[in-house]
Amino acid sequence: MRILLTGPSGQVGSELLRTLALCGEVIAVDRAQLDLEDQSAIGRILQEIKPNLVVNAAAYTDVDGAEHEFEQAESVNAVAPGILAKEAKKLGAAFIHYSTDYVFDGSKESPYTPDDQPNPINNYGRSKLAGEKAVAASKASWLIFRTSWIHSLQGTNFVSSILRQSKVKSEIEVADDQIGNPTWSRVVAETTAEIIRHSLTQTNGNWNFSSNEGIYHLVCEGSASWFDFAKRIVELAGPQPGPTVIPIDSQEHFNVANRPRYSALSCYKTTSTFNVVLPNWEVALEKSLEVGQLLTGSPTAYRTREAS
């Protein structure tokens, strides 16, 4: 099987480079090779590579930036996924896309299911919801995985930010009124690969997910506030004695974009459909810190490679 991966340098994409290699030949294209804002290039690249599966891990992820760069966010998050899925359909290829908990408005008080009605409250969420709709309308064989609060061994994310602050501050202020699912990117990548291995089939030359097509939630089990998340990071990996983590209202932070107060996701549909097990967020966090050797304050660089 030939797999085209977009966004290989991102938090999820860099992990997918490794896990998808267990499923087939991986051809990764970064922004220099395929700029998703260049709509005319998408079909050309897919025709050249002729994949059996397209995994789209590329996205515009700057939540605040999307408020004043909506055209760019819409181009990457809304328009490009639909074109990718349509081009995959032409080739008889299946399609996987990643979305976000920010398609919800946060008004619910229990974990959102894939059947709950989306109602994004910021431009980033609106662009991602539009991307979901474009993929669904493509008539390709598709899966959409909504993720949440991704952290990884590389790049800038909440974990690395808290660790940096832990070295220089005696107090760290973190919002305690936003709830979600802290999720290690490796969990997303490994679960994706497991689902591909057991659910993707070939029928009459076309690759498909059969009756399992649809939207699923893919996050670590259990929910937490940003305060809970930060406190656990400091307990596991911060200097000892570590800084005091102080809970504050999110309104005390200046954010351009509104964020849902509650966006925890239910993964029941995912686990029951694909028979996968998802770890608790605290277990996954501890494992990620161990893997990255962050307990000593010196994270190991996680090398990615581009298969060809």
VEXMI-213453 format. One record per residue (C-alpha): residue number from 0; residue in one letter; z, y, x. Coordinates in pm, whole numbers. Each point is the difference from the previous one (the first is absolute). Last residue first. Layout:
# VEXMI-213453
n:res:c3:c2:c1
NUM:A:Z:Y:X
...
//
This chain:
# VEXMI-213453
n:res:c3:c2:c1
307:S:-51:817:1013
306:A:377:11:-12
305:E:173:325:68
304:R:329:-45:171
303:T:345:127:-71
302:R:278:39:251
301:Y:353:43:-129
300:A:175:233:246
299:T:354:-128:45
298:P:263:231:-142
297:S:259:125:248
296:G:318:107:-183
295:T:174:-322:99
294:L:4:-131:-357
293:L:-362:110:-23
292:Q:-119:-316:169
291:G:-304:17:-228
290:V:50:-354:-126
289:E:372:56:-44
288:L:-53:324:-189
287:S:-256:-165:-225
286:K:236:-292:-69
285:E:282:233:-99
284:L:-232:193:-231
283:A:-132:-319:-159
282:V:352:-125:-77
281:E:93:341:-142
280:W:-315:14:-215
279:N:66:-339:-156
278:P:-269:-251:91
277:L:-306:-86:-214
276:V:-76:-361:-88
275:V:-349:-100:-108
274:N:-105:-229:-286
273:F:-321:195:-65
272:T:38:73:-371
271:S:381:-17:-21
270:T:65:204:314
269:T:-256:267:-84
268:K:87:35:-369
267:Y:371:21:84
266:C:-55:272:260
265:S:182:277:-188
264:L:-37:345:153
263:A:255:273:67
262:S:-140:347:-69
261:Y:300:206:-111
260:R:30:374:73
259:P:-378:33:12
258:R:-116:252:260
257:N:-127:352:-55
256:A:-224:135:273
255:V:65:300:225
254:N:332:-137:117
253:F:283:220:118
252:H:311:-213:27
251:E:303:122:-196
250:Q:-178:-111:-314
249:S:42:-358:120
248:D:374:25:-68
247:I:213:-88:302
246:P:170:-306:146
245:I:141:39:353
244:V:-64:-258:271
243:T:264:36:272
242:P:-141:-52:347
241:G:61:-325:188
240:P:295:-111:204
239:Q:-188:-187:122
238:P:-366:90:40
237:G:-221:-86:-297
236:A:-155:-341:-58
235:L:168:-196:-274
234:E:251:245:-145
233:V:-237:294:49
232:I:-280:-182:-181
231:R:238:-100:-281
230:K:109:360:-54
229:A:-361:116:-8
228:F:-99:-250:-269
227:D:303:72:-215
226:F:-72:375:28
225:W:-368:-53:-81
224:S:124:-176:-310
223:A:-17:-375:-30
222:S:-177:-278:-189
221:G:-7:-375:40
220:E:-289:-229:87
219:C:-254:106:259
218:V:-322:136:-142
217:L:-328:-135:-139
216:H:-68:97:-361
215:Y:-307:-152:-160
214:I:-312:133:-172
213:G:-275:-238:-109
212:E:-211:-304:80
211:N:191:-329:-24
210:S:-252:-165:-235
209:S:-246:-68:283
208:F:95:165:329
207:N:-363:9:110
206:W:-258:-63:271
205:N:-358:-49:-118
204:G:-235:-267:138
203:N:1:-205:-320
202:T:380:6:-6
201:Q:210:77:307
200:T:378:20:-27
199:L:276:245:82
198:S:340:-107:-132
197:H:184:-202:265
196:R:-116:156:326
195:I:-40:346:-152
194:I:350:-4:-149
193:E:150:-100:332
192:A:-192:274:180
191:T:123:263:-244
190:T:356:-128:37
189:E:-21:32:378
188:A:-141:353:-20
187:V:248:132:-257
186:V:297:-157:178
185:R:-127:142:330
184:S:-4:349:-152
183:W:377:-14:-51
182:T:89:129:-345
181:P:274:236:-116
180:N:-12:-38:-381
179:G:68:320:-196
178:I:267:238:-126
177:Q:13:378:41
176:D:335:173:-63
175:D:171:-66:334
174:A:-195:243:215
173:V:86:-12:369
172:E:200:236:223
171:I:63:-127:352
170:E:320:93:186
169:S:97:-36:367
168:K:-356:64:110
167:V:-195:-73:319
166:K:-49:-376:28
165:S:34:-72:-371
164:Q:-279:248:-75
163:R:-249:-214:188
162:L:119:-315:-178
161:I:-23:171:-340
160:S:-358:110:68
159:S:-105:-344:128
158:V:132:-161:-317
157:F:-154:257:-236
156:N:-348:-25:146
155:T:-204:132:288
154:G:-203:-256:190
153:Q:88:-352:99
152:L:235:-285:-81
151:S:-34:43:-374
150:H:136:168:-311
149:I:-155:16:-346
148:W:187:174:-283
147:S:-189:-179:-279
146:T:-297:-230:-58
145:R:-241:-53:-288
144:F:-233:-294:65
143:I:-341:8:-165
142:L:-201:-322:-19
141:W:-372:-14:-61
140:S:-300:-213:-96
139:A:-257:279:-32
138:K:-79:146:-342
137:S:31:349:148
136:A:203:141:-290
135:A:328:-142:129
134:V:-67:151:342
133:A:-69:343:-150
132:K:312:-19:-214
131:E:220:-83:299
130:G:-157:284:198
129:A:74:245:-281
128:L:362:-115:14
127:K:5:67:375
126:S:-139:352:-44
125:R:250:80:-275
124:G:289:-129:210
123:Y:-101:224:290
122:N:-51:291:-237
121:N:355:-14:-130
120:I:174:-102:-324
119:P:-173:-333:-58
118:N:15:-155:-348
117:P:-65:-374:17
116:Q:67:-208:-313
115:D:206:-310:69
114:D:-194:-328:15
113:P:28:-31:380
112:T:380:0:-44
111:Y:228:292:81
110:P:356:-78:101
109:S:267:131:-241
108:E:103:356:-87
107:K:-346:137:-88
106:S:-79:370:33
105:G:-128:-30:357
104:D:-349:136:-67
103:F:-195:-307:110
102:V:-319:-5:212
101:Y:237:76:288
100:D:83:-370:33
99:T:-316:-29:207
98:S:-342:-161:43
97:Y:-153:-256:231
96:H:-347:-154:-50
95:I:-139:-352:29
94:F:-365:-85:-71
93:A:-201:-323:-36
92:A:-353:-29:133
91:G:-314:-98:-193
90:L:-196:249:208
89:K:-75:236:-289
88:K:363:-30:-113
87:A:121:111:343
86:E:-219:310:-33
85:K:162:76:-336
84:A:350:-52:145
83:L:-68:227:298
82:I:-146:266:-231
81:G:305:-11:-227
80:P:237:12:297
79:A:-188:303:141
78:V:28:220:-311
77:A:374:-1:-72
76:N:205:-21:319
75:V:-241:131:265
74:S:-197:257:-203
73:E:296:87:-221
72:A:225:69:298
71:Q:-269:218:159
70:E:-60:192:-322
69:F:375:29:-56
68:E:69:177:326
67:H:252:254:-134
66:E:233:-234:-190
65:A:-127:-296:200
64:G:180:132:306
63:D:338:-58:-164
62:V:-66:-370:-56
61:D:-181:-51:332
60:T:-127:-357:-45
59:Y:-381:26:-4
58:A:-86:-368:1
57:A:-147:-290:196
56:A:134:-351:-66
55:N:-315:-114:-180
54:V:-44:-375:39
53:V:-362:-108:-56
52:L:-69:-371:-34
51:N:-319:-202:54
50:P:-128:262:241
49:K:-366:96:53
48:I:57:204:318
47:E:-319:208:-7
46:Q:-16:23:-380
45:L:366:102:-7
44:I:-60:273:257
43:R:-302:140:-188
42:G:179:-2:-334
41:I:289:202:137
40:A:-204:248:202
39:S:-138:188:-301
38:Q:352:82:-120
37:D:95:183:316
36:E:361:81:-91
35:L:79:-361:83
34:D:-80:68:365
33:L:-113:-336:132
32:Q:-29:-57:375
31:A:213:294:112
30:R:232:-57:-296
29:D:81:-353:109
28:V:-198:-316:-69
27:A:154:-344:42
26:I:-208:-318:-7
25:V:224:-300:-57
24:E:-133:-356:20
23:G:203:-222:-230
22:C:330:-53:-176
21:L:243:-29:292
20:A:-159:310:155
19:L:109:178:-317
18:T:361:-3:121
17:R:-60:175:333
16:L:-230:281:-104
15:L:197:27:-323
14:E:298:128:197
13:S:-201:293:134
12:G:-133:65:-349
11:V:342:23:-162
10:Q:131:276:228
9:G:-340:153:61
8:S:-229:-65:297
7:P:-214:-264:-174
6:G:-93:233:-290
5:T:-293:-206:-128
4:L:-20:-377:36
3:L:-322:-198:-54
2:I:61:-375:-22
1:R:-253:-277:75
0:M:92:-347:-121
//
